[in-house]
């Protein structure tokens, strides 16, 4: 996955999610739906919206999203889960 860059939005704190993370998250939501993606990744709806929208998030938040996306991919795709 690509390196995150410091946000260029004035007074914004955090990093801008790279395109590959945004696309992977969007693909997961398209495949299994928003609610299932939120549960699988253990993130808030606000975090989902910020990452997919390319808005700055904290470095630790981005690291968690990346880790959960990788774990989700290793589990075997969209049909694995509680729902």
N, C-alpha and C positions, 0 to 999 in steps of 0.2 A: 504494500500500500504506500501511497505517496506521503511525503512529509507535509504536515500542516504548517501554514504560515501565519505569522502574527497578523491580526486583523488590521486593515487599513482604514476602518471606520473611525472617525475622530472620537476620542474618549472611550472607545470600546475596549474592554479587557478580554483577553483570551485569544484563541486562534480560530482561523477560518477553516472549517472542515474541507479536506481535499475532495476533488470531484469523484474519485473512486469510492470513497466512503459514502458520499451522498448517493451515488448511483447504486451501490450495494444495498443501502438502507431502503431506497425507493423500490428496488426490485423485490426485496423481502416483503415490504408492505403490499406491493401489487400481488405477490404470490399467495400470501396467507391472510392479508387484511391487517388493518391498523391495530385492533385490540390484541390479536394474537402476537403481532410483532412486538408490541409494548410489553406483553407478558414474557415472551421469549427472551428479549434483550434486557428486561428488568430496568427500563428507563421510563421517564415521565413523558407525557404527551408533549409538553413544552420542549423537552430535549429533542424529541423526534422532529418537531416542527423546526427548531433552530438548525439542526444538522442538515435536514433535507433542504431547507431554505438557504443554506450557506451563510447563516449568521454566526457570529463568534460564540464559541463555547469555551469553557475552561479546559485546560490541557488534560486534566484528570478525567473529565467527562468524555472527551474525545477518545482517550485511551480505553475507557470502559466500553464505549460503543464499538470500537475496533475489536476488542477482545471478545465481546459477546457476539459480534458478527462472525468472527472466525470460529468460535465455538459452535454457533448455529450451523455454519457451513459444514463443519466436521461431523455434526450429528446426523447429517444426511438429507438436508433440504427441507422443503416446505411442508411435507406431510408428517413430519415428526413433531409431536407436541401433545398438549392436553386436550385440544379441542376437536 
